[in-house]
Amino acid sequence: MTAVDRCSAKTRDWVCRSIKIIEADANRSADTHLLPFPLPLEWNVQLYLKDESTHPTGSLKHRLARSLFLYALCNGWIVDGTPVIEASSGSTAVSEAYFARMLGLPFIAVMPRTTSPEKIALIERQGGRCHFVDEPGQIYAESRKLADELGGHYIDQFTHAERATDWRGNNNIAESVFEQMSKEPNPEPAWVVVGAGTGGTSATIGRYIRYRALDTRLAVVDPENSVFFDAWRDTEPDLTGSRGSRIEGIGRPRVEPSFLGQVIDRMIKVPDAASIAVIRVVEELIGRRAGGSTGTNLWGAFQIIAELRAAGVSGSVVTLLCDGGERYSHTYYDDAWVAAQGLDIEPYQEFLRHFLATGEWHEDSLPPIRN
């Protein structure tokens, strides 16, 4: 399509209709719940889970996909018939396939071949097509190549996540959390704990905290084989790694453009075995399965809660339930898969059960983190 075509009245009408369709979808969706996690009352610390699994596409990435599509439409990058291409390990692609189908656009997700079968099926169910690469680091170049070949738009969540969302409010996840906390015993959380995949969620929350002049601190958790933690700790934004994260949706082999380390107060490195152990133990407590990134979030939240208790400080901590565990029945909830990964989750399960019973956190008793 030529530049003239992109500015035609017909194209403008299509874009306006598309924006209304996406906003109507948002209007149909109620806000996600903020769930209290069962901690002993005598701890005087409350933990809340922002349940993002209740979005129409089942994950936190629904918010991001909506924002990315609106951003691309308003920038003139997507018009009628534009093939949409994304580099994604799964959940973002599921949500973007949903919006592409809503607008009648072809959608292709470029992803590592190791992506869970459940997520692949969800993308295809939404009308998307999956394009596989053998090395996680190939997804960027392959996405650009496909976009060039097809005359499409590479939506590029890793670059545009932090700028596509209005961090000052407008019903973003940060505004939603703080409004929902307003009537709780400790309405201004001591900490918010999130993971980083694109970095967009941590950027939005970190900016919002500063914009509202809140005392809340932001902690970002990072899984094995991800460079975010080391790059943030050592101020090395060009740091790269050679492997992809086992915890889908978070962790990257490079520091993504949307990752803003300056708005983060603390980072916590989390063993993959710990992330998986958390979701297994949490299922025993609340009767629900969650994805691995939720386990990573909760490990960081539990560590911070233990520190608050040790310091005799009352307060609240908020983290995210990013997606449901039904997407990972062949991975995180499969003992054979866990064993094949060389992960021993039993020490972490015992550690967690002891923590949840006593509030004690002695991490030096655990195996060292591999990377």
C-alpha positions in Angstrom: 0.0 0.0 0.0 1.4 3.4 -1.0 1.7 6.4 1.3 -1.2 8.0 -0.5 -3.4 4.9 0.1 -2.6 5.0 3.8 -3.9 8.5 4.0 -7.1 8.0 2.0 -10.5 8.5 3.4 -11.3 4.8 3.1 -8.2 3.9 5.1 -9.0 6.5 7.8 -12.5 5.1 8.1 -11.2 1.6 8.5 -8.7 2.7 11.2 -11.4 4.6 13.1 -13.8 1.6 13.0 -10.9 -0.7 14.2 -10.1 1.5 17.1 -13.8 1.5 18.1 -13.9 -2.3 17.9 -10.9 -2.6 20.2 -12.3 -0.1 22.7 -15.6 -1.9 22.7 -13.8 -5.0 23.6 -12.2 -3.2 26.6 -15.6 -1.8 27.6 -17.0 -5.3 27.7 -14.3 -6.6 30.0 -14.6 -5.9 33.7 -11.4 -5.1 35.6 -9.4 -8.1 36.9 -9.7 -9.1 40.5 -7.3 -8.4 43.3 -7.2 -11.6 45.4 -5.9 -11.8 49.0 -3.4 -14.6 49.4 -3.9 -16.7 52.7 -1.1 -15.6 55.0 -1.3 -16.0 58.9 -3.1 -12.9 60.3 -0.5 -12.6 63.1 2.2 -11.8 60.5 0.6 -8.3 60.0 1.6 -8.4 56.3 -0.9 -8.8 53.5 -0.2 -10.3 50.1 -2.5 -9.7 47.0 -2.5 -11.3 43.6 -3.8 -9.2 40.7 -5.5 -12.0 38.7 -4.7 -11.2 35.1 -5.8 -14.7 34.0 -9.4 -13.5 33.8 -8.8 -11.4 30.6 -10.6 -12.7 27.5 -7.4 -14.3 26.3 -6.4 -15.5 29.7 -3.2 -13.5 30.6 -1.6 -10.3 31.5 -0.6 -9.9 27.9 -4.2 -9.0 26.9 -3.6 -5.5 28.2 -0.3 -5.2 26.2 -1.8 -6.6 23.0 -4.6 -4.1 23.1 -2.2 -1.2 23.7 0.1 -2.4 20.9 -2.7 -2.6 18.4 -4.0 0.8 19.3 -0.5 2.3 19.1 0.1 0.8 15.7 -3.3 1.8 14.3 -2.9 5.4 15.5 0.6 5.6 14.1 -0.6 4.4 10.7 1.4 1.2 10.8 -1.6 -1.1 10.5 -4.3 -0.6 7.9 -6.9 -2.8 6.3 -5.3 -6.1 5.2 -1.9 -5.6 6.9 -0.3 -8.9 8.0 0.7 -8.5 11.6 3.9 -10.3 12.8 5.1 -10.7 16.3 8.1 -12.3 18.1 6.6 -14.1 21.1 7.0 -17.1 23.3 3.3 -17.5 23.6 0.9 -15.4 25.7 1.4 -12.1 23.8 0.9 -13.9 20.6 -2.4 -15.5 21.9 -3.7 -12.0 22.7 -2.5 -10.4 19.5 -4.0 -13.2 17.4 -7.3 -12.4 19.2 -7.2 -8.7 18.2 -6.0 -9.5 14.7 -8.9 -11.8 14.2 -11.2 -9.2 15.5 -10.0 -6.8 12.9 -9.9 -9.4 10.1 -6.1 -9.3 9.8 -3.7 -12.2 9.2 -1.4 -12.9 12.2 1.9 -14.8 12.4 3.7 -15.5 15.7 7.5 -16.1 15.4 8.5 -18.3 18.4 11.0 -20.8 19.7 10.2 -24.4 18.8 10.1 -25.2 22.5 7.0 -23.1 23.2 4.3 -25.2 25.0 1.8 -27.1 22.9 -1.0 -25.5 24.8 0.0 -22.0 23.8 0.5 -23.0 20.2 -3.0 -24.4 20.1 -4.4 -21.2 21.7 -2.8 -19.1 19.0 -4.1 -21.2 16.2 -7.6 -21.3 17.8 -7.6 -17.5 17.5 -6.8 -17.8 13.8 -3.1 -17.1 14.1 -0.2 -19.0 12.4 3.0 -20.1 14.2 6.4 -19.7 12.6 9.1 -21.6 14.6 12.8 -20.9 15.0 15.4 -23.1 16.6 17.3 -20.5 18.6 15.3 -18.0 20.8 17.6 -15.1 19.7 16.5 -15.6 16.1 12.9 -14.4 16.7 13.7 -10.7 16.1 15.4 -11.0 12.8 13.0 -13.6 11.5 10.0 -11.4 12.4 11.5 -8.4 10.6 12.3 -10.6 7.6 8.7 -12.0 7.4 7.2 -8.4 7.7 9.4 -7.3 4.8 8.5 -10.3 2.7 4.8 -10.0 3.3 4.5 -6.2 3.3 3.3 -6.5 6.9 3.9 -4.8 10.2 6.3 -6.3 12.9 4.4 -5.1 16.0 7.6 -5.6 18.2 6.4 -5.9 21.7 10.0 -5.7 23.0 10.5 -2.1 21.7 7.0 -0.7 22.0 5.7 -2.1 25.3 6.8 0.8 27.5 5.5 3.5 25.2 2.3 2.0 24.0 0.6 2.1 27.4 -0.3 5.4 29.1 1.7 5.1 32.3 0.0 8.1 34.0 -3.3 6.2 34.2 -6.1 5.6 31.8 -7.0 2.3 33.5 -3.6 0.8 33.1 -2.6 -2.0 35.5 -0.9 0.3 38.0 -3.9 2.6 38.4 -6.1 -0.4 38.7 -4.0 -2.0 41.5 -3.8 1.2 43.6 -7.5 1.9 43.2 -8.4 -1.6 44.3 -6.1 -1.3 47.3 -7.7 1.8 48.5 -9.9 0.2 51.2 -7.4 -2.4 52.4 -5.7 -2.3 55.8 -2.5 -1.1 54.2 -3.7 0.6 51.1 -0.4 1.9 49.8 1.7 -1.3 49.2 5.2 -1.5 50.6 6.2 -3.3 47.5 4.9 -4.3 44.1 6.6 -7.4 42.6 6.5 -8.2 38.9 8.6 -10.1 36.3 10.1 -8.7 33.1 9.6 -10.1 29.6 9.4 -6.9 27.5 9.8 -4.7 30.5 6.6 -2.9 29.8 4.7 -3.8 33.0 7.6 -2.8 35.2 8.1 0.4 33.3 4.4 1.3 33.6 4.2 0.6 37.3 7.5 2.2 38.1 6.6 5.4 36.3 3.1 5.5 37.8 4.6 5.2 41.4 6.8 8.2 40.8 4.1 10.2 39.0 1.7 9.7 42.0 4.6 10.4 44.5 3.9 7.1 46.2 6.3 5.5 48.8 5.7 2.0 47.2 8.9 0.3 46.0 9.1 -1.8 42.8 10.9 -5.2 42.8 11.4 -7.1 39.5 12.1 -10.8 39.6 14.2 -12.5 36.9 14.5 -16.3 36.1 17.6 -18.3 35.1 19.1 -17.8 31.7 17.9 -14.1 31.6 20.2 -11.2 31.5 18.0 -8.5 33.0 19.2 -9.0 36.6 22.9 -9.0 35.8 22.5 -6.0 33.4 20.6 -4.0 36.0 23.1 -4.9 38.8 26.2 -4.2 36.8 24.7 -1.4 34.7 25.5 -3.2 31.4 22.6 -2.5 29.1 24.3 -4.3 26.2 24.7 -7.6 28.0 23.5 -10.7 26.1 23.0 -14.3 26.8 22.9 -17.5 24.7 19.9 -19.3 26.1 16.2 -18.7 26.4 14.3 -18.7 29.7 12.4 -21.8 30.7 9.8 -19.6 32.5 7.7 -18.5 29.6 6.7 -14.9 29.4 9.5 -13.5 31.4 13.3 -13.5 31.1 15.2 -12.5 28.0 18.7 -13.3 26.4 19.1 -9.6 25.8 18.1 -6.3 27.5 15.0 -5.3 25.6 14.4 -1.6 24.6 11.3 -1.5 26.8 13.2 -2.4 30.0 13.7 0.7 32.1 16.1 -0.2 34.9 16.0 3.3 36.3 12.4 2.9 37.6 13.2 -0.4 39.5 14.2 -0.3 43.2 15.3 -3.9 43.5 15.8 -7.0 41.4 15.7 -10.6 42.7 17.1 -13.6 40.8 14.9 -16.7 41.1 15.9 -20.3 40.4 13.6 -22.0 37.9 13.1 -24.9 40.3 11.8 -22.4 42.9 9.3 -20.9 40.4 7.9 -24.3 39.6 7.9 -25.4 43.3 5.9 -22.3 44.2 3.1 -23.0 41.8 2.9 -26.6 42.9 2.6 -25.5 46.6 0.2 -22.7 45.8 -2.1 -25.1 44.1 -2.3 -27.0 47.4 -3.2 -23.8 49.2 -5.7 -22.1 46.9 -6.8 -24.9 44.6 -5.8 -23.1 41.5 -3.0 -23.7 39.0 -0.9 -20.8 37.7 1.8 -20.3 35.2 5.5 -20.3 35.9 5.9 -16.6 35.8 3.4 -16.3 38.7 5.7 -18.7 40.6 8.6 -16.4 40.0 6.6 -13.4 41.2 5.5 -15.2 44.3 9.0 -16.3 45.2 10.2 -12.7 45.2 7.1 -11.6 47.1 7.6 -14.3 49.8 11.2 -13.2 50.2 10.2 -9.6 50.7 7.4 -10.6 53.1 9.9 -12.5 55.2 12.1 -9.5 55.3 9.2 -7.2 56.4 8.4 -9.7 59.2 12.0 -10.0 60.3 12.1 -6.2 60.6 8.8 -6.0 62.5 7.2 -4.0 59.8 3.5 -4.3 58.8 2.4 -3.6 55.3 1.1 -5.0 52.0 2.7 -6.6 49.0 1.1 -6.9 45.6 2.1 -9.2 42.7 0.6 -10.6 39.6 -1.1 -13.9 38.7 -0.1 -13.7 35.1 -1.9 -16.6 33.5 -3.5 -19.9 34.4 -1.7 -23.2 34.7 -3.8 -25.0 32.2 -1.3 -23.8 29.5 1.5 -25.7 31.2 0.2 -29.2 31.9 2.9 -30.7 29.7 5.7 -28.6 31.2 5.6 -27.2 34.8 3.0 -29.6 36.0 4.6 -32.6 34.3 7.1 -34.4 36.6 8.8 -36.1 33.6 9.4 -32.7 31.9 10.7 -31.2 35.2 13.1 -34.1 35.6 14.2 -33.9 31.9 15.2 -30.3 32.6 17.5 -31.4 35.4 15.4 -29.6 38.0 14.9 -30.8 41.6 11.9 -28.9 43.0 11.5 -30.9 46.3 14.0 -28.8 48.4 12.2 -25.7 47.3 8.8 -27.2 48.1 10.0 -28.1 51.6 11.5 -24.6 52.0 8.2 -23.0 51.0 6.0 -25.1 53.2 8.3 -24.2 56.1 8.2 -20.5 55.2 4.4 -20.5 54.9 4.1 -22.1 58.4 6.7 -20.0 60.2 7.6 -17.0 58.1 11.3 -17.9 58.2 13.4 -17.5 55.1 16.9 -19.0 55.2 17.9 -19.1 51.5 21.5 -20.2 52.3 20.1 -23.7 52.8 19.0 -24.0 49.2 21.1 -25.0 46.1 23.0 -22.2 44.3 21.2 -20.5 41.3 22.4 -21.8 38.0 22.7 -19.5 35.0 
